[in-house]
Amino acid sequence: MKIVDILTSPGKTGFFFDDQKAIKTNAVADGQTYVGTPVTPGFSSVRVAGESISVMLVLEDQQIAFGDCAAVQYSGAGGRDPLFIAQDYMEVIEEVVKPILLHQELDSFTRLAKLIDSTINPKTQKPLHTALRYGLSQAILDGVAKANHTFMADIIAKEYHTEVSDDPIAIFMQSGDDRYNNVDKMIIKQADVLPHALINHVPTKLGYQGELLLDYITWLSKRILDKRLDESYNPTLHIDLYGTLGIIFENDFDKIVDYMMVCVDRAKPFALNLEGPVDMGEREAQIEALATLRRMVDERGIEVKIVADEWCNTLEDIKLFVDKKAGHMVQIKTPDLGSIHNTIEAVLYCQGSDVLAYQGGTCNETDRSAQVCAHVAMATHPIQMLAKPGMGVDEGFMIVTNEMNRLRALHQYQIRRKGH
């Protein structure tokens, strides 16, 4: 089965692009907008509407395979590719990608994904934007699955010698700034991991001594105990800190670890993950810092999992973080890795190590990219995956949960048919 045409359409994402550096330094929230001066190149304001590109592959039998090109909320920060403006990149697909993919045989997802991932844009002499590689590889995976009359997860399992999970992968819900009201939604829907909380601003979210976050964790633990309908419901608490502990404690690791110990006590009886406690500004320093923090909390027996995020963008980055034990868990932020074969390989690389794989992503994705990621998770078994897109909780949870459950039901149907 060959690709006979490639179509594109501009799209919207489930959230926004935000200038992370501006939010950390000068921007002030004003409703759903920010007042402040953009700092990161490409941003005309601190917050701009998220954009995507849908890529549709027309197959010889007129089936349509598709994926969505999307980039993370904090594009241009932490070593990532620049702001993704759809109109600028639709021309790249037409001029650079189409001549490469047109008439290709859909015989191997991995072969075609690696072909796109290694393509150089002749105008920039650089690889394609990560968002393009992300969406194109989704469409390729869907195309290979359709050509073989099977499911995307099964193609991954076949090419990477894995087994598709019989059970759903644990889902991590993110609250956005509505970190109180959205927690109630998560409790009602029994989120496996919650609430993310978006602790990206010292004065209003963390506190200059960390007091605001401690109050929040205390409230969060009590809220779950008070509102859960089943005493067996014991979610993991996962807080994203965006490097802010490093800011208030001036990267004094002893003080940071002391503070983490207090956080663990406030979280009881629930397990606690703390993501991105410091941001050292570059990869090697970040690896050294998280490896040191992990060693310190382990030596003191503090029951917290440190999660790597910033400066851990590519498959190469993830392998280095894992090899150096830079954290107990690594977020594999799917759009940042470009082609999704890199996400697959990153999750599998973590297995067999003592660093857990969290298949993440961003609120700024689309329904389609979330569906494809559900198949990736079911085929590779990360410890948890992100509910996405958006910050409304319900929508992202619905999309990811329903896709996994559809796949499970279809697999059960196939088993029953074979039994007859």
C-alpha angles and dihedrals in degrees: 000000000000136000107249101176142005123215131184136195131184116247146179127245130223095258143000143288109249129193099234095190092053092049090052094047117026115349123108123200115247109181106298092340135066130234111215147078119291114239106179115083114258097029115117090185135008091260124032132173116274116247134197141178123225112215116202122192115202111213127208092257089049095254112144122224118190147180137174127241109218138154133211125276092248098050116172093026130106095017095308129143117273129271111304112231109182098214092054093055103039087076090054090056091050097044104033110019103037096061089051099047101034112108093006115148112244092225101123132024093199094051095050094040091054090047091058094040091056096044115121120213103231092211095056100023086224134107117274116278111279090242091059093049090047096053097038091053090051090054091047092051090049090047094052090047092050092046088055095040092237141101129284093241090055092053089053092047091050097047096041098036097241135130123244109242119252090208131056118262115248109268124222114207123204123212104196114204092325088080096154106043093040092055089066090056090051093050093048091050092041099236112204092218128018161227113336087197097198099243095185102131124064102203098048106025112024106023125224090270093031091256097132093056092046089053090049095050090049091051092044095054093046092046092056092048092048099043107033113112094207125045090214089067104103111159126187115249113227120184124186110213102181092215094299096131087061089054099052095040095039090236092298098156095197090057092044092052091047088053092048089055090056090048090054091051092050091049095056132159086026129074116249134217119188114198124202101353091172136022110204095184099244139046105254094047090047092052092049092048096050092044089053093047091049092050092048096050091044092051090051093045094238108165099224130117115222112213123207118219119136116073089012098101110128136048088255090052092050092051090052093049090048094046092050093043089237095174135343092262135024126211111227097205098203102209091048092060093059111212112041092234084076090056090050092050092045093054091047091048090058091054110091091028126087092245114095123227117234109187099211135159132162143291085238096074130096137249090258097052089048091053092051091047089054088060091048090052094047090052098045105032106224115186090250141351132211123255104231160224117025136012098257093094097213098067099048092043090050095050097048096039094048094048092052092046093048089053091049092049092049091049090051089050090053091050091051092049092051089050090060 
